[in-house]
Amino acid sequence: MANNANGPAAKEGNGRGRGRRPADEVRADVLHTVGDLLLTEGIADLTFERIARASGVSKTTLYKWWPSKGALALDGYVHAVQDTLAFPDTADIRADLLTQLRAFAHVMTQTPGGRVLTELIGESQTDQDLATAYRKLYSSHRRRLAAERLHQAQELGQIRTGIDVQVLIDQLWGAVYHRLLIPDEPVTDDFIVALVNNLLDGIRPLPQAPLTQPRIIAKRDGPCRGER
């Protein structure tokens, strides 16, 4: 993939001045740099040396804040996608789920971010620090946002009360992750739409049964013809 003329790769060697800056500002610059590199090029060529050149921050500082390349890559990835993957709230849970899942699928299938995240998930199986950071910075946070939105939909009567929203999260996003990690079938827009429709059609409130009217039997004044 070609480098963006204004991206971090183009700025390597043009490090900022060494004047002291607030730590929060330095950290934000690093995360912005890492996020841009990941979403334009992927994780293969990401190193502390390259990040230091592109951000103008010393390797010593980088190692002080992040114990490994994986931990820094994860933090940069979260910083890069947090706005894109924000959970909308239009009071229509079907529309909001479609919007969020489509944005997630786009990042995962149309940018290097998808391979970055799957590689980080793989590395977290043997890197305990990365596994802890993944849960803290990404998966637990994403799950909390989704649960809040689904609980709100329950309060609005769009999802039946008693439905476990944590299981809904696994059914929706877990299905996407399954196709990403075991690519027998692609993650397409038709798949996203069917996923949301199939699930919501099964968990929406049941229609109220019509009230039965009491049967009224007319009172007869006398015997019918033929009765004795």
Disulfide bonds with the S-S distance in Angstrom:
none
